[in-house]
Amino acid sequence: MAARFYVETLGCPKNQVDSDKLIGTLLADGMAATDEPGSADLLVVNTCAFIDVARKESIDTILALEGQRKAGGRLVVTGCMAERYGSELADALPEVDLVAGFGVPVNLTTSNLTTSNLTTRRTIPVSAAVPTLDLLNLPRPKSAGPWAYVKIAEGCDRTCGFCAIPSFRGPQRSRDIASIVDEVDQLQVQEVVLVAQDLASYGKDRPGELGAGAIVPLVRAVSDRVPWTRLLYLYPSDLSDELIDAICDCGVPYFDLSLQHVSKPLLRRMRRWGDGERFLRRIADIRAREPAAAFRSNFIVGYPGETEQDHDQLLAFVEAAQLDWCGFFAFSPEDGTYAVGLDGQVPTNLINDRLAELRELQDEITARGRDQLIGNIVRVLVDSSGEARSTREAPEIDGVIEVPKSLAVGAFHDVRIVDAMGPDLVAESL
């Protein structure tokens, strides 16, 4: 009987891609997947270390799985926490058999991890060097659903004041277009969601082969192979006219803009580009080209030095922009980042008040926008029985559309929106 494995993935879509590639490698090595942690010979936790809440969730998950594993089962921790806190994490969690940084998970299939030969806990040290073989290069199995994330690059070259990702993910490393297209073909899906730490900067690190603007031919190449191509995490300064046209042409006019704030002085403190007026002009320009465009963004609340005036500017922007979807997150001080040493720390109770005010406003905007869709006929992709999405909803992060269970999963259908429930919609067959 083949050894069995269980993989738990935490954090962002980019982590899900890493897990999918790890799963593909384990399957190719002859192991079998299981949904029951207690029956697995190998348990892998792909962790997130972006902010404190994510780290706590990762630790809680590791401890929960440790309590469920069978005698002789091996518990392995990989992902961002393993890379960022390798030896420290291993020392703090004696329950774990292996802590492995990026590039190392390919070794999980070796017999010393899946048999009784592993009698003592090991830690693979984190190296500052970029691995020659990392998860970007691994094969990937066919997707279990009608859509899939595809990671087109790893790492980031930006120096945002609040973000520690470049310190452990390393500089940007873009894949070549051919390898991405091959992966898209292997997945056999109806929708591909392109992801990276800095998506629109794809290709800048390979000027001789790809170069700035390479995201445009990539989007067009992918959209030649699947009906829907969606892009997540677009830095606003790289949102060129050519890229906007490519996004609109590929059938999914969905713009996920990484704005973070709108106050110009605060954005400079964040080491970020732009301001609210520029962002509003760009959004208006996109809507003029494509009235059906949908927008998502995320904002940090309580960054050091954020004043009441800054907060008021953000409130005014949210009201003016009328974005379909918004996430608001409390500032999290991260070791090794520029923001840790800044003065002007905002009290937690004030951050919570500002978050509540912004979320209440955006909930009203989102609900009003969803109500306006009632009566419209839209094309949807059915993800699972009774649940679908249109081009306005990204998988896993936005609302969903409830559809009749008679509609085939994995297929496109035209439906009529008949009701709205906050962020979610209800549709009937035509």
C-alpha positions as CSV (number, residue, x, y, z in Angstrom):
1,M,0.0,0.0,0.0
2,A,1.4,3.4,-1.0
3,A,2.4,5.8,1.8
4,R,-0.2,8.6,2.2
5,F,0.3,12.3,2.6
6,Y,-1.8,15.3,3.8
7,V,-1.0,18.9,2.9
8,E,-2.5,21.9,4.7
9,T,-2.1,25.3,3.0
10,L,-2.3,28.6,4.7
11,G,-2.0,32.2,3.4
12,C,-2.3,33.6,-0.1
13,P,-3.0,32.1,-3.5
14,K,0.8,31.9,-4.2
15,N,1.1,29.4,-1.4
16,Q,-1.6,27.3,-2.9
17,V,0.4,27.1,-6.1
18,D,3.4,26.0,-4.2
19,S,1.3,23.3,-2.4
20,D,-0.1,22.1,-5.8
21,K,3.4,21.6,-7.1
22,L,4.5,19.8,-4.0
23,I,1.4,17.6,-4.2
24,G,2.3,16.8,-7.8
25,T,5.8,15.8,-6.8
26,L,4.6,13.5,-4.0
27,L,2.1,11.9,-6.3
28,A,4.8,11.3,-9.0
29,D,6.9,9.7,-6.3
30,G,4.2,7.1,-5.7
31,M,2.5,8.5,-2.6
32,A,-1.2,8.8,-2.3
33,A,-3.2,11.8,-1.1
34,T,-5.6,11.6,1.8
35,D,-8.1,14.1,3.3
36,E,-7.7,12.5,6.8
37,P,-4.6,13.8,8.7
38,G,-4.8,10.9,11.1
39,S,-4.2,8.4,8.4
40,A,-1.3,10.2,6.7
41,D,2.3,9.0,6.8
42,L,3.5,12.5,5.9
43,L,1.8,15.7,7.0
44,V,3.0,19.0,5.5
45,V,2.0,22.4,6.6
46,N,2.6,25.2,4.1
47,T,2.8,28.2,6.4
48,C,2.2,31.9,6.0
49,A,4.3,34.6,7.8
50,F,3.0,37.8,6.3
51,I,1.6,39.3,9.5
52,D,1.2,38.3,13.2
53,V,-2.3,36.9,12.8
54,A,-1.1,34.6,9.9
55,R,1.8,33.4,11.9
56,K,-0.5,32.5,14.9
57,E,-2.8,30.6,12.6
58,S,0.2,28.7,11.2
59,I,1.4,27.7,14.7
60,D,-2.1,26.7,15.7
61,T,-2.5,24.5,12.6
62,I,0.9,22.8,13.2
63,L,-0.1,22.0,16.8
64,A,-3.5,20.7,15.8
65,L,-2.1,18.4,13.2
66,E,0.5,17.1,15.6
67,G,-2.3,16.1,17.9
68,Q,-4.0,14.2,15.0
69,R,-1.1,12.4,13.4
70,K,-0.8,8.6,13.8
71,A,2.1,6.8,15.4
72,G,5.1,7.1,13.0
73,G,3.6,9.9,11.0
74,R,6.0,12.6,10.0
75,L,5.2,16.3,10.4
76,V,6.9,18.7,8.1
77,V,6.7,22.5,8.1
78,T,7.5,24.5,5.0
79,G,6.5,27.8,3.4
80,C,7.1,31.4,4.5
81,M,7.5,30.7,8.3
82,A,10.0,28.0,7.6
83,E,12.0,30.3,5.4
84,R,11.8,33.3,7.6
85,Y,12.2,31.6,11.0
86,G,13.8,28.3,10.2
87,S,16.0,27.3,13.2
88,E,13.9,29.4,15.6
89,L,10.8,27.6,14.5
90,A,12.4,24.2,14.8
91,D,13.6,25.0,18.4
92,A,10.2,26.3,19.4
93,L,8.3,23.3,18.0
94,P,10.0,20.0,19.0
95,E,6.8,18.3,17.7
96,V,8.0,18.9,14.1
97,D,10.1,16.4,12.3
98,L,11.4,18.7,9.7
99,V,11.5,22.5,9.0
100,A,12.3,23.1,5.4
101,G,12.8,26.4,3.5
102,F,12.0,27.1,-0.1
103,G,13.5,24.7,-2.7
104,V,13.9,22.0,-0.1
105,P,10.4,20.5,-0.2
106,V,11.4,18.5,-3.3
107,N,13.3,16.3,-0.9
108,L,10.2,15.4,1.1
109,T,9.7,12.3,-1.1
110,T,12.9,10.7,-0.1
111,S,12.6,7.6,2.0
112,N,14.2,9.0,5.0
113,L,11.1,11.2,5.4
114,T,8.4,8.6,4.7
115,T,9.8,5.6,6.5
116,S,10.9,4.8,10.0
117,N,14.5,5.7,9.0
118,L,13.8,9.3,10.3
119,T,14.2,8.8,14.0
120,T,15.3,12.3,15.0
121,R,14.0,15.7,14.2
122,R,16.0,17.5,11.5
123,T,16.2,21.1,10.5
124,I,17.3,22.2,7.0
125,P,19.0,25.6,7.5
126,V,17.6,28.5,5.6
127,S,20.1,29.8,3.0
128,A,20.2,33.3,1.7
129,A,21.0,31.9,-1.7
130,V,18.2,31.5,-4.2
131,P,17.7,27.7,-4.8
132,T,18.6,26.5,-8.2
133,L,15.5,24.3,-8.2
134,D,12.5,25.9,-6.4
135,L,8.8,25.3,-6.5
136,L,8.4,27.4,-9.6
137,N,10.1,24.7,-11.7
138,L,8.2,21.7,-10.5
139,P,5.5,20.0,-12.6
140,R,1.9,20.3,-11.6
141,P,-1.1,18.0,-11.8
142,K,-4.4,18.7,-13.6
143,S,-6.6,21.0,-11.5
144,A,-9.3,19.4,-9.4
145,G,-11.6,22.3,-10.2
146,P,-12.5,24.5,-13.2
147,W,-10.1,27.3,-12.3
148,A,-6.5,27.5,-11.0
149,Y,-3.9,29.9,-9.8
150,V,-0.7,30.1,-11.8
151,K,2.4,31.7,-10.3
152,I,4.4,33.6,-12.9
153,A,7.2,34.8,-10.8
154,E,8.7,34.5,-7.3
155,G,10.1,37.2,-5.1
156,C,9.9,41.0,-5.2
157,D,12.3,43.9,-6.0
158,R,10.3,46.6,-4.2
159,T,11.1,48.0,-0.8
160,C,7.7,48.8,0.6
161,G,8.2,50.0,4.2
162,F,5.7,47.5,5.8
163,C,6.6,44.3,3.9
164,A,9.2,41.7,4.8
165,I,8.5,39.4,1.9
166,P,11.6,40.4,-0.2
167,S,13.8,39.4,2.8
168,F,12.8,35.8,2.7
169,R,11.3,35.3,-0.8
170,G,14.3,37.0,-2.4
171,P,14.4,39.2,-5.5
172,Q,12.0,38.8,-8.4
173,R,12.6,35.7,-10.6
174,S,10.3,35.5,-13.6
175,R,9.5,32.3,-15.4
176,D,9.6,32.2,-19.2
177,I,6.4,32.4,-21.1
178,A,6.7,28.9,-22.5
179,S,6.9,27.2,-19.1
180,I,3.8,29.2,-17.9
181,V,1.8,28.3,-21.0
182,D,2.8,24.6,-20.6
183,E,1.5,24.7,-17.1
184,V,-1.8,26.3,-18.2
185,D,-2.2,23.5,-20.7
186,Q,-1.5,20.8,-18.0
187,L,-4.1,22.3,-15.7
188,Q,-7.0,21.9,-18.2
189,V,-9.2,24.6,-16.7
190,Q,-11.7,27.2,-17.8
191,E,-10.1,30.1,-15.8
192,V,-6.5,30.9,-15.0
193,V,-5.7,33.3,-12.2
194,L,-2.2,34.8,-12.6
195,V,-0.4,35.6,-9.4
196,A,3.0,36.8,-8.2
197,Q,4.3,39.1,-5.5
198,D,4.4,41.9,-8.1
199,L,2.5,40.7,-11.1
200,A,2.9,43.7,-13.5
201,S,6.7,43.7,-13.0
202,Y,6.9,40.3,-14.6
203,G,9.9,40.1,-16.9
204,K,11.8,43.1,-15.6
205,D,14.4,40.8,-14.0
206,R,15.2,39.2,-17.4
207,P,15.7,42.2,-19.8
208,G,17.5,40.1,-22.4
209,E,14.7,37.6,-22.7
210,L,11.5,39.2,-21.4
211,G,11.9,42.8,-20.2
212,A,9.5,45.4,-19.0
213,G,6.0,45.0,-20.4
214,A,6.3,41.2,-20.8
215,I,3.2,40.8,-18.8
216,V,1.2,41.9,-21.9
217,P,2.2,39.2,-24.3
218,L,2.0,36.7,-21.4
219,V,-1.7,37.7,-20.7
220,R,-2.5,37.4,-24.4
221,A,-0.7,34.0,-24.7
222,V,-2.7,32.6,-21.7
223,S,-6.0,34.0,-22.9
224,D,-5.5,32.2,-26.2
225,R,-5.7,28.9,-24.2
226,V,-8.4,29.5,-21.7
227,P,-11.7,31.4,-21.8
228,W,-11.0,33.5,-18.7
229,T,-7.7,35.0,-17.6
230,R,-7.7,37.0,-14.4
231,L,-4.8,39.0,-12.8
232,L,-4.2,39.6,-9.1
233,Y,-1.8,42.0,-7.4
234,L,-1.2,44.9,-9.8
235,Y,1.1,47.7,-8.6
236,P,-0.6,50.9,-9.9
237,S,2.5,52.5,-11.4
238,D,2.9,49.5,-13.8
239,L,-0.7,49.5,-15.0
240,S,0.1,50.7,-18.5
241,D,-2.4,51.4,-21.3
242,E,-1.2,48.2,-23.0
243,L,-1.8,46.1,-20.0
244,I,-5.3,47.6,-19.4
245,D,-6.2,46.8,-23.0
246,A,-4.9,43.2,-22.7
247,I,-6.9,42.7,-19.5
248,C,-10.1,44.0,-21.1
249,D,-9.5,41.9,-24.3
250,C,-9.0,38.7,-22.4
251,G,-12.7,38.7,-21.3
252,V,-12.2,39.3,-17.6
253,P,-12.1,43.1,-17.0
254,Y,-11.2,42.7,-13.3
255,F,-8.6,45.0,-11.8
256,D,-7.0,44.0,-8.5
257,L,-4.9,47.2,-7.7
258,S,-2.4,47.2,-4.9
259,L,-3.0,50.7,-3.5
260,Q,-2.4,50.4,0.3
261,H,-3.4,54.0,1.0
262,V,-4.3,57.3,-0.8
263,S,-2.5,59.9,1.3
264,K,0.5,61.0,-0.6
265,P,2.7,61.8,2.5
266,L,1.8,58.5,4.1
267,L,2.4,56.6,0.9
268,R,5.9,58.1,0.7
269,R,6.4,56.9,4.3
270,M,5.3,53.5,3.1
271,R,7.9,53.8,0.3
272,R,5.1,53.6,-2.2
273,W,4.1,55.4,-5.4
274,G,0.9,57.4,-6.1
275,D,-1.9,59.2,-4.4
276,G,-5.6,59.2,-4.3
277,E,-6.1,61.7,-7.2
278,R,-3.9,59.6,-9.5
279,F,-5.7,56.4,-8.5
280,L,-9.1,57.9,-9.1
281,R,-8.1,59.2,-12.6
282,R,-6.8,55.8,-13.6
283,I,-10.0,54.0,-12.3
284,A,-12.1,56.5,-14.2
285,D,-10.0,55.9,-17.4
286,I,-10.5,52.2,-17.1
287,R,-14.3,52.6,-16.6
288,A,-14.5,54.8,-19.7
289,R,-12.9,52.1,-21.7
290,E,-14.8,49.2,-20.1
291,P,-18.0,50.2,-18.2
292,A,-18.3,46.6,-16.9
293,A,-14.9,46.6,-15.2
294,A,-14.7,45.4,-11.7
295,F,-12.2,46.6,-9.1
296,R,-10.6,45.3,-5.9
297,S,-8.0,46.8,-3.6
298,N,-6.5,46.5,-0.2
299,F,-5.6,49.2,2.3
300,I,-3.4,49.3,5.4
301,V,-4.9,51.2,8.4
302,G,-2.8,52.6,11.2
303,Y,0.6,52.7,9.4
304,P,3.0,54.8,11.6
305,G,2.2,58.5,11.2
306,E,-1.3,58.0,9.8
307,T,-3.3,61.1,10.9
308,E,-7.0,61.8,11.1
309,Q,-6.5,63.8,7.9
310,D,-5.0,60.8,6.2
311,H,-7.9,58.6,7.4
312,D,-10.4,61.1,6.1
313,Q,-8.7,61.1,2.8
314,L,-9.0,57.3,2.6
315,L,-12.7,57.5,3.6
316,A,-13.3,60.1,0.9
317,F,-11.5,57.9,-1.7
318,V,-13.5,54.8,-0.8
319,E,-16.7,56.8,-1.3
320,A,-15.5,58.3,-4.6
321,A,-14.0,55.2,-6.1
322,Q,-17.0,52.9,-5.5
323,L,-14.8,49.8,-5.8
324,D,-16.6,46.5,-5.9
325,W,-14.4,44.9,-3.3
326,C,-12.0,46.2,-0.6
327,G,-10.0,44.7,2.1
328,F,-8.8,46.8,5.1
329,F,-6.0,45.5,7.4
330,A,-4.5,46.8,10.5
331,F,-0.8,47.7,10.3
332,S,1.4,44.9,11.5
333,P,5.0,45.8,12.5
334,E,7.3,43.2,10.9
335,D,10.9,42.6,12.0
336,G,13.5,43.8,9.6
337,T,11.2,46.3,7.8
338,Y,11.6,50.0,7.5
339,A,8.3,50.7,9.3
340,V,9.4,49.1,12.5
341,G,11.6,52.0,13.4
342,L,9.2,54.8,12.5
343,D,7.7,57.1,15.0
344,G,4.0,58.0,15.1
345,Q,2.7,54.6,16.1
346,V,-1.1,54.6,16.0
347,P,-2.9,53.2,19.1
348,T,-4.7,49.9,18.6
349,N,-8.1,51.2,19.7
350,L,-7.9,54.0,17.2
351,I,-6.9,51.6,14.4
352,N,-9.9,49.4,15.2
353,D,-12.2,52.4,15.1
354,R,-10.8,53.4,11.7
355,L,-11.1,49.8,10.4
356,A,-14.8,49.6,11.5
357,E,-15.6,52.9,9.8
358,L,-14.0,51.9,6.6
359,R,-15.5,48.5,6.5
360,E,-19.0,49.7,7.2
361,L,-18.7,52.2,4.3
362,Q,-17.3,49.6,1.9
363,D,-20.0,47.0,2.9
364,E,-22.6,49.5,2.0
365,I,-20.9,50.2,-1.4
366,T,-20.5,46.6,-2.2
367,A,-24.1,45.7,-1.2
368,R,-25.5,48.6,-3.3
369,G,-23.4,47.6,-6.3
370,R,-24.7,44.0,-6.0
371,D,-28.3,45.2,-5.7
372,Q,-27.8,47.0,-9.0
373,L,-27.0,43.8,-10.8
374,I,-30.5,42.3,-10.1
375,G,-32.3,41.7,-13.4
376,N,-29.0,41.5,-15.4
377,I,-28.2,38.4,-17.5
378,V,-24.6,37.4,-16.8
379,R,-22.3,34.5,-17.9
380,V,-21.0,32.5,-15.0
381,L,-18.6,29.6,-14.4
382,V,-19.9,27.0,-12.1
383,D,-17.2,26.1,-9.6
384,S,-19.2,23.6,-7.6
385,S,-22.8,22.3,-7.3
386,G,-25.0,25.4,-6.9
387,E,-22.1,27.9,-6.7
388,A,-20.8,30.0,-9.5
389,R,-18.9,33.3,-10.4
390,S,-19.0,35.9,-13.1
391,T,-16.0,37.9,-14.2
392,R,-16.8,40.3,-11.4
393,E,-15.8,37.8,-8.7
394,A,-12.4,36.4,-8.1
395,P,-12.3,32.9,-6.6
396,E,-12.0,32.5,-2.9
397,I,-11.8,36.2,-2.1
398,D,-15.0,37.8,-3.5
399,G,-18.7,37.0,-3.3
400,V,-20.3,34.1,-5.1
401,I,-23.5,33.5,-7.2
402,E,-25.9,30.9,-6.0
403,V,-27.2,29.0,-9.1
404,P,-29.5,26.0,-9.6
405,K,-27.8,22.8,-8.8
406,S,-28.9,21.4,-12.2
407,L,-26.2,23.6,-13.9
408,A,-23.2,21.5,-14.9
409,V,-20.0,22.1,-12.8
410,G,-17.0,23.3,-14.7
411,A,-19.1,24.8,-17.5
412,F,-20.2,28.3,-18.5
413,H,-23.9,29.2,-18.3
414,D,-26.0,32.4,-18.9
415,V,-28.2,33.2,-15.9
416,R,-30.4,36.0,-14.6
417,I,-29.6,37.6,-11.3
418,V,-32.8,37.6,-9.2
419,D,-31.6,38.6,-5.7
420,A,-28.7,39.9,-3.7
421,M,-27.6,39.0,-0.2
422,G,-24.8,41.4,0.8
423,P,-21.8,40.4,-1.3
424,D,-23.5,37.3,-2.7
425,L,-26.0,37.0,-5.6
426,V,-28.8,34.6,-6.4
427,A,-29.4,33.6,-10.1
428,E,-31.9,31.5,-12.1
429,S,-31.5,29.6,-15.3
430,L,-32.7,31.2,-18.5
